[in-house]
């Protein structure tokens, strides 16, 4: 019976073999892997979007009030230096052991990149373009939305790509509160020395970062067709 039981067990991730690469593990745990990946993508995307929504008014405030720029940049940079092992537990009393804790923490981490990229993007717009638009009757709001933001988009998108890729990696730390997506599998793989689980989850994190970055590059090309003309 023991021999038959051992033979029936997938050899590549049995306790005796414990291979790093194991197709049988992926097949047998497919739903678990898919669920973890979906959670990882969801937390990453929501965190980056929330970070962008917070960074945008902060960047505008820093631009309109230069006296506050150094303070805003110092605060957003300071948050990034706080270890996630300390930040997430600080949020738990307010948000509980939930995905909200991870999303808020990751959004705060993204600010240091997003605020700077928004500021640099707006500064990259030539002054003569602003003056021409103002002369044509553009108000502050129209100038920002129709002239400045479109021209700042390449710089902003570059920062958004960096923020997104870094958030993919940081999402794994959400396993501290059981909402880490693929990080949950990585944590379990480390604790149990389950090589196939650890390798598969880590590889998927890398693939996910490449895929999201590629999608952002494609979005940038679609939103800024004039840059293709300039390069040509």
N, C-alpha and C positions, 0 to 999 in steps of 0.2 A: 504493500500500500504506500509506503514511504517513497519507493522508487517511482511508482506511477504518479504520485502527487508532485514529485520534483520534476518529472518529465512534462507534466501538464502546465507547469508554471513557466511563463515567458522567460527564457534563459537570459536575455540581455539585461533584464532588470531584476533578476533574482538576487537574493542576499549573497549568494556565492559569487556571482559574476559582476553585477552592478556596473554595467558599461555606461560610459558617458553618452554615447549616441545609441539610441534605442527606438527604432520605429514602432515596436510593439507597445511601448509606453505611450507614444503619441496616439496610437489607435485606441488603446484601452481607456485612456484618460482624456479622450477628445473633448467631451463636453466640459470637463473641468478646465481644460486649457482654453477653450473658447470663451467660457464665462470670465476667466481671469483676464483674457485679452480685451474683451469688451469693456470690462470694468476699468482696465488700465487706460484705454482710449478715451472713455467717457470722462474720467477724472482729469486726464491730461488736457483735453479740449476745453472743458468747463473752466479749469484753473487758468489757462492761458487767456481765454475770453474775459474772465473776471479781472485778471491782471491788466488786460488792455483797457477795460472800462475804467479801472481805477487810475491807470497811468496817464490816460488821455487828459483828464482835467488837471492832474498834477503837472503835466508838461506845459499845458497852456498857462497855468498859474505861474510857474517858474519863468515862463517866457514873458508874460505881461509884467511880472514883478521881479526884476532881476535880484533884488535884495533877498528874496526867498529861495532863489535857485540853489545856492550852496546848502541851505538847510534841507531842502527837499531831497537833493542828491545824497546828502549825508545820511538822512534817515533811511532812504530806500536801500542805500549801500549797507548801512548798519544792520538792517533786518537780514540781509543776505549772509552776514557773518554769524548769525545766531544758528547754532547747530540744530538740525531737525529733531534730534533727540531731546532738545530742550524746548523748542518752539511748539511742537505738537502737544506735549503734556500741558503746556501753558494754556492751550486752546480748549483742551478737553473739558474743564469745568464749565465752559460756556456753550460748547457745541456738542459735548458728549463723544462717545466712541462711535463716530459716524463718518460718512464720506465728506460731510461738510467741514470737518476738522482738517482733513487732508487738502480739500479744495482751497480753503482760506489760506492755509499755510503755504501752499505752492503758488497761489496768486501773489502773496506778499513777496515770495522769493523772486518771482518774475519781474517785479517792479524795477529792480536795479538795472535790468537790461532794457525794458520797455520804455521807461521814462527817458533814459539817455538817448535811445534811438529816435524817439519822437522829437525830442529837442533838437538833435542833430539834423533830423530830416527837415524840420521847419526852418532851421538856420541855413540849410543848403539851397533854399529858394532864393534866387537872385533878387536884390533890392529893386532893380529896374523893372522886374516883372510885377512886383507888388505895386510900384508907383504907377505903372501902366494900367493895371487893373483898377486901382483907386481912381485914376483919371477917367476911366470908362464908367464910373458910377458904382463899382462894387463896394458894398458895405463890409464891415468886419466879418460878419457871419458868412456872407457869400464869398468873400475873399478867402477865408479859411477853407470852406468846404469845396469850392469849385476851382481854386487856383493852387493854394498852398499845399493842401493834403495830397492832391494827385501828383504834384511835383515832388513831394517829400516821400511818396510811397516806396520807391526803391530802397531808400535808407531805412525806412520803418520796417519794411518786409525783411530786410537783412537782420534787424534786431529781433523781429518776431520769429524768424527761423532759429536763431540761437536760443531764444527763450523756450521755444517749443521742444527742441531737442534736449535741452537741459531739464525741462519738466518731465519728459519721458523717463529720464534717469531718476529724478527725485521722487517720482510717483511710487517707486518701489519702497521708499521709506515709509509709505503709508501703511505698510504691514505692521507697524507699531500699534496701530489701532484697528487692525484687521481689514483695512481698506487700501491695500497696496497693489491691487491688480496682480500682475505677474510677480510683483514683489512678495506676495503671499506664498507663491510656489517656490521662489528663490529661498525665502526664509525657511520653509519646510524642508527643502532639499538640503540646506546647510545643517539644520538641526538633526536630521535623520540620516545624513550622509547618503542621500538619494541622488546619485550622479545624473541620471537621465532627467529627472525633474529639474534639477539645478541648471543643467546645460540647456535644456529646451526653453525654459523660461528666460534665461539670459540671452539666448540667441533671438528669441522673439522680441525682446526689448530693443536689441540692435536693429532688427528688421523694421520694427515699428518706427524707430527714430528716422531711418532712411526713407520710409514711405511717407511719413508726415512732412519731412523736409522736401521731398520731391513734389508733393501736392502744393506746398506753399510756393515753390519755384514756379510751378505751372500757373498757379493763381496770379502770381506777380506778372508773368508774361501776358496773361489775358487782360489784366487790369492796366498794364502800362505798354500798350502796343507801340507807342512812339519811341521807346527805348530800343526796340528791335530795329527800327528804321535808322536810328543814330548809329548803331553798331555796324549796320550794313554799309 
